[in-house]
Amino acid sequence: MRTYRKIICGVDEAGRGPWAGPVVAAAVILDRDSPIEGLDDSKRLSAKVRESLFVEICRTAIVATAIVGCDKIERLNIRGASLYAMKRAINGLSLIPDVALIDGNAVPPGLAVKARTMVRGDQRSDSIAAASIVAKVTRDRLMVHLARSCPGYGFEAHKGYGTEQHREALARLGPSIHHRRNFAPIRSPSFAVAGIGASRRGRAARAAAGGHEKGRS
C-alpha cells in the first residue's frame, strides 16, 4: 500500500528591521530523501555556513523567493509587506504544498494553501530554517550589490540595519531612495536635506534592490 506524504513548505523572511533595502521572503520544500545537515535559524549561523547551506538547499530543494522594495513597504508597512512577500514566495513554488509552515504568528491574507504559524519556527522546523537561510543570503547579496550602485552608506557591511556606521552615513549623505522613509530614524529632520543627491544616485539601482516586488524561483 502506498503511503501518502504531505508536501510541506517552510516560509520565512529577512529584512523586517533594517532602515534600508527590501524585505525578502523564501518558501522551501525540502527533499526528504536528501536531508541537509546543519539547518538552523540563519541568525545563528556564520555567513560562511549560510552560504554553503544556501547552495545545498538550492541544489536539492524546491525554492522560491519574493523581493518587496521600499515603495511597497511604505504603502503596506513592514508587517504587511513581509506577509505579502511570503504569499508571493509560496505562490512562486513549482509544486503546490499541502501546508505552509510560516515563521511567526501571522498567516498572509488570501493564502490559497493551508498554513500553520510557528513562533521561532526557524529554530524548530528544518523547512523554515532552510527558508530563513535562503531569504537571508538572497537579501545580503542584494545589499552588497546595492552598495556598489549606491556607495557611501556601507550597505555591504551592515545590510541596511541601524548601526553607528549607518547612522553616520545618513548624517553625512541623508537618506537614499533605498531607505524606508516611514521608519522613525529615517524621518529624523537631521537626515532630511542631505539625501537629495543620494536619492538621484540610487534611482538606477532601485529595481536591482527590489524597488518593485518580484518573485524568483
C-alpha positions as CSV (number, residue, x, y, z in Angstrom):
1,M,0.0,0.0,0.0
2,R,1.4,3.4,-1.0
3,T,1.9,5.9,1.8
4,Y,1.0,9.5,1.1
5,R,3.4,12.1,2.4
6,K,2.2,15.6,2.7
7,I,4.2,18.3,0.8
8,I,5.3,20.8,3.4
9,C,7.0,24.1,2.7
10,G,8.7,26.3,5.2
11,V,8.4,30.1,4.9
12,D,10.4,32.9,6.4
13,E,11.5,36.4,5.7
14,A,14.6,38.5,6.1
15,G,14.8,42.3,6.4
16,R,12.0,43.4,8.6
17,G,14.2,45.5,10.9
18,P,16.6,47.4,8.6
19,W,16.4,51.0,7.8
20,A,17.1,50.4,4.1
21,G,16.7,47.8,1.4
22,P,14.0,45.3,0.5
23,V,12.3,42.6,2.6
24,V,12.9,39.2,1.1
25,A,10.8,36.1,1.7
26,A,11.6,32.5,0.8
27,A,9.5,29.3,0.6
28,V,11.3,26.0,0.6
29,I,10.1,22.4,0.1
30,L,12.9,20.1,1.3
31,D,13.6,16.8,-0.3
32,R,13.1,14.2,2.4
33,D,15.3,11.8,0.5
34,S,18.2,14.3,0.6
35,P,18.4,15.6,4.2
36,I,20.6,18.6,4.8
37,E,22.8,18.7,7.9
38,G,23.2,21.8,9.9
39,L,20.0,23.7,9.2
40,D,19.2,26.3,11.8
41,D,18.0,29.8,12.3
42,S,20.0,31.9,9.8
43,K,20.9,34.4,12.5
44,R,22.7,31.7,14.5
45,L,24.9,30.7,11.6
46,S,28.1,32.4,10.3
47,A,28.0,33.9,6.8
48,K,30.3,31.2,5.5
49,V,28.0,28.4,6.8
50,R,24.9,30.2,5.5
51,E,26.4,30.5,2.0
52,S,27.3,26.8,2.0
53,L,23.9,25.7,3.1
54,F,22.2,28.1,0.6
55,V,24.0,26.3,-2.2
56,E,22.9,22.9,-0.9
57,I,19.3,24.0,-0.3
58,C,19.0,25.4,-3.8
59,R,20.6,22.2,-5.3
60,T,18.3,19.7,-3.6
61,A,15.1,21.5,-2.6
62,I,12.2,23.4,-4.4
63,V,12.8,27.1,-3.7
64,A,11.0,30.3,-4.4
65,T,11.8,33.8,-3.2
66,A,10.0,37.2,-3.4
67,I,11.5,40.6,-3.1
68,V,9.5,43.6,-2.0
69,G,11.1,47.0,-2.1
70,C,10.7,50.3,-0.2
71,D,7.8,51.7,-2.2
72,K,5.7,48.7,-1.2
73,I,7.0,48.7,2.4
74,E,6.0,52.3,2.7
75,R,2.5,51.6,1.3
76,L,1.7,48.5,3.3
77,N,4.0,49.0,6.4
78,I,6.7,46.5,7.1
79,R,4.4,43.8,8.6
80,G,2.1,44.0,5.6
81,A,5.0,43.9,3.1
82,S,6.5,40.9,4.9
83,L,3.3,39.0,4.7
84,Y,2.8,40.0,1.1
85,A,6.3,38.7,0.3
86,M,5.6,35.4,2.0
87,K,2.5,35.0,0.0
88,R,4.4,35.7,-3.3
89,A,7.1,33.2,-2.4
90,I,4.6,30.4,-1.7
91,N,2.7,31.2,-4.9
92,G,6.1,31.1,-6.8
93,L,6.8,27.4,-5.9
94,S,6.8,25.0,-8.8
95,L,4.9,22.5,-6.6
96,I,1.8,23.3,-4.6
97,P,2.3,22.4,-0.9
98,D,-0.3,20.7,1.2
99,V,0.6,23.0,4.1
100,A,2.9,26.0,4.6
101,L,4.7,26.3,7.9
102,I,5.2,30.0,8.5
103,D,7.7,31.5,10.9
104,G,6.0,33.9,13.4
105,N,2.3,34.3,14.4
106,A,0.6,35.6,11.3
107,V,-0.7,34.0,8.1
108,P,-0.6,36.1,4.9
109,P,-4.0,37.2,3.9
110,G,-5.5,35.4,0.9
111,L,-3.2,32.5,1.0
112,A,-4.5,29.6,-1.2
113,V,-3.0,26.8,0.8
114,K,-3.4,25.6,4.4
115,A,-1.0,27.3,6.7
116,R,0.3,26.9,10.2
117,T,2.2,29.5,12.1
118,M,5.2,28.6,14.3
119,V,6.8,31.1,16.6
120,R,10.6,30.7,16.4
121,G,9.9,28.3,13.7
122,D,13.4,28.7,12.2
123,Q,14.7,27.0,15.4
124,R,12.1,24.3,15.4
125,S,11.5,23.3,11.8
126,D,14.1,22.3,9.2
127,S,11.9,23.6,6.4
128,I,11.5,27.1,8.0
129,A,15.2,27.1,8.9
130,A,16.0,26.5,5.2
131,A,13.7,29.3,4.2
132,S,15.4,31.6,6.7
133,I,18.8,30.8,5.2
134,V,17.6,31.4,1.6
135,A,15.9,34.7,2.5
136,K,18.9,35.9,4.4
137,V,21.5,35.0,1.8
138,T,19.4,36.4,-1.0
139,R,18.9,39.7,0.8
140,D,22.6,40.0,1.9
141,R,23.6,39.6,-1.7
142,L,21.2,42.2,-2.9
143,M,22.6,44.7,-0.3
144,V,26.1,44.0,-1.5
145,H,25.0,44.8,-5.0
146,L,23.2,47.9,-3.7
147,A,26.4,49.1,-2.0
148,R,28.2,49.1,-5.4
149,S,25.5,51.1,-7.1
150,C,24.7,53.4,-4.1
151,P,28.1,53.9,-2.4
152,G,28.9,55.6,0.8
153,Y,26.3,54.0,3.2
154,G,28.2,50.8,3.9
155,F,25.3,48.6,2.9
156,E,27.8,45.8,2.2
157,A,28.7,45.8,5.9
158,H,25.5,46.5,7.9
159,K,23.0,45.3,5.2
160,G,20.8,48.3,6.0
161,Y,20.5,47.7,9.7
162,G,20.7,50.6,12.1
163,T,24.4,50.6,13.1
164,E,26.5,53.5,14.1
165,Q,28.3,53.4,10.7
166,H,24.9,53.6,9.0
167,R,23.8,56.5,11.3
168,E,27.0,58.4,10.5
169,A,26.5,57.9,6.7
170,L,22.9,59.1,6.9
171,A,24.1,62.2,8.8
172,R,26.6,62.9,6.1
173,L,24.6,61.9,3.0
174,G,21.0,61.9,4.0
175,P,18.6,59.1,3.0
176,S,18.9,57.5,-0.4
177,I,16.0,56.3,-2.5
178,H,16.5,52.8,-0.9
179,H,15.8,54.0,2.6
180,R,12.5,53.3,4.3
181,R,11.3,56.8,4.8
182,N,8.4,55.8,7.0
183,F,10.8,54.3,9.6
184,A,11.2,56.7,12.6
185,P,15.0,57.0,12.4
186,I,14.9,58.0,8.7
187,R,12.2,60.6,9.4
188,S,14.7,62.5,11.6
189,P,15.0,66.1,10.4
190,S,18.8,65.9,10.7
191,F,18.8,63.4,7.8
192,A,16.3,65.2,5.5
193,V,18.3,67.7,3.5
194,A,21.5,65.8,2.5
195,G,19.6,62.9,0.8
196,I,18.7,64.6,-2.5
197,G,21.9,63.8,-4.3
198,A,22.0,60.3,-2.8
199,S,18.5,59.7,-4.0
200,R,19.4,60.6,-7.5
201,R,22.4,58.3,-7.5
202,G,20.4,55.4,-6.2
203,R,17.5,55.7,-8.6
204,A,19.0,53.5,-11.3
205,A,19.6,50.7,-8.8
206,R,16.0,50.5,-7.5
207,A,14.9,47.5,-9.5
208,A,18.0,45.5,-8.6
209,A,17.4,46.1,-4.9
210,G,13.8,45.3,-5.1
211,G,12.3,48.7,-5.8
212,H,9.2,46.9,-7.0
213,E,8.0,43.5,-5.9
214,K,9.2,40.5,-7.8
215,G,9.4,36.7,-7.4
216,R,12.2,34.3,-8.2
217,S,12.3,30.5,-8.1
